Each structure stands twice: as structure tokens, then as C-alpha cells.
């Protein structure tokens, strides 16, 4: 059912709910699973990514700040080892993340996760 909606121009939004009363949906991981589900339902990986990267900011009136990389936009970036346009599961091949100009490589991110679990 998602493909006919998408093809007719309906702006599909990705963004799994999470919060204090939703104990089994975790930010990040749930979005990856949601994007994989959109691809399994018939969208291309590019179309699935658009539901999050482009349509989300557009819906909230934040396209001026998010959705592309250009001057005066918030440029949090993930650098992947593999192309998610070839396989949406490649979103999990994070090599580094850039947030507010600071680079967090794979080892730094793993250490941060380990510290959070302790």
C-alpha cells in the first residue's frame, strides 16, 4: 500500500516514536528498521531515505536548516562504509559521525556506547 501512496504524491514520513512509555522502540535502531520496512514494502532505498532526510524537515518547516548540506544548514553527517542506495541495511555501516563540526570515529562511538551501558 505504501508505493501507490508515494507515487501519488503523498509525503510519507519516517520517524519511529520513542519515549519514556515506549520501552521497546529505541532511537536510531528503530529508524533503521522503519526504513528497511519501507524498502520491504516496495520503496527504493532512495525513496525510503527521502521519507526521513527530506520529508521530515519539510513537514516541520525546517527545510531551511536540514535536508541537505549547504552553507547555513545544520550539518550533522554520518559517513558509511557501504552505500545505502544499494542496500538500505548499509545504513548500519557507520565509519564516523560528524556533529557540530566534531568527528566521532567508529572507535569513539563504540567507547561512548560502552560507557553508557556501564
Secondary structure, 3 states (H helix, E strand, C coil): CHHHHHHCCCCCCCCCCCECCECCCCCCHHHHHHHHHHHHCCCCHHHHHHHHHCHHHHHCCCCCCCCCCCCCCCCCEEEECCCCCCCHHHHHCEEEEEECCEEEEHHHHHHHHHHHHC
